[in-house]
Amino acid sequence: MFRIAALFCGVLFGAGLAVSGMINPEKVLGFLDLAGDWDPTLAFVMGGALLVALPAFQLVLRRERPVLAPRFDLPTKRKVDARLVVGSAVFGVGWGLGGFCPGPAVAALVSGKGAVIAFVLAMFAGMALYSLVFEREGLAGRPAAIRGQGHGDG
C-alpha cells in the first residue's frame, strides 16, 4: 500500500509541476533573472504550496504516527554548517544553470528533450558520486573536521 500511495503522490506532484509550468526551465530561469524580464510565476507556485503544506503539516504531526509508516522520519539536525551551505550552493548553481531541480526534471522526462535527459543523467551521476565518496565510508552525516577520527555525528 505504501508504494501505491508513494506512486500516487509522485504522479500528483509531477502533474502539479506540469500544470503550473514548472517543468519548463525558461519559467524557472525567468524567475531567477531579477535584473531582466522577471517572471514571478514560481513565487506564486511556491506560495500556494506553502498555503497548503503548512496547515497540513500541523494537522498531520498531531498524530501519533503516519498512516502508512511506523513512525515519522523528520530531520533532527538544526545546525547550519558548511555541508549545508556548500550543498545549497551547488544545488542553486545547478538550478540556475539548468533551470531544473530534481522533481521538475524527473517530471519533464516525459518531454523526451535532450537537455532534460542530460540534466537527469548528470543528477544521477552526482548522486552516485556522493554515495561513493561519502556514504560508502559512513561519512554522509559527519562534519569534515572529524571525518576519519572515529567520532559520532557531531
Rosetta blueprint (number, residue, H / E / L):
1 M L
2 F H
3 R H
4 I H
5 A H
6 A H
7 L H
8 F H
9 C H
10 G H
11 V H
12 L H
13 F H
14 G H
15 A H
16 G H
17 L H
18 A H
19 V H
20 S H
21 G L
22 M L
23 I L
24 N L
25 P H
26 E H
27 K H
28 V H
29 L H
30 G H
31 F H
32 L H
33 D L
34 L L
35 A L
36 G L
37 D L
38 W L
39 D L
40 P L
41 T H
42 L H
43 A H
44 F H
45 V H
46 M H
47 G H
48 G H
49 A H
50 L H
51 L H
52 V H
53 A H
54 L H
55 P H
56 A H
57 F H
58 Q H
59 L H
60 V H
61 L L
62 R L
63 R L
64 E L
65 R L
66 P L
67 V L
68 L L
69 A L
70 P L
71 R L
72 F L
73 D L
74 L L
75 P L
76 T L
77 K L
78 R L
79 K L
80 V L
81 D L
82 A H
83 R H
84 L H
85 V H
86 V H
87 G H
88 S H
89 A H
90 V H
91 F H
92 G H
93 V H
94 G H
95 W H
96 G H
97 L H
98 G H
99 G L
100 F L
101 C L
102 P H
103 G H
104 P H
105 A H
106 V H
107 A H
108 A H
109 L H
110 V H
111 S H
112 G L
113 K L
114 G H
115 A H
116 V H
117 I H
118 A H
119 F H
120 V H
121 L H
122 A H
123 M H
124 F H
125 A H
126 G H
127 M H
128 A H
129 L H
130 Y H
131 S H
132 L H
133 V H
134 F H
135 E H
136 R L
137 E L
138 G L
139 L L
140 A L
141 G L
142 R L
143 P L
144 A H
145 A H
146 I H
147 R L
148 G L
149 Q L
150 G L
151 H L
152 G L
153 D L
154 G L
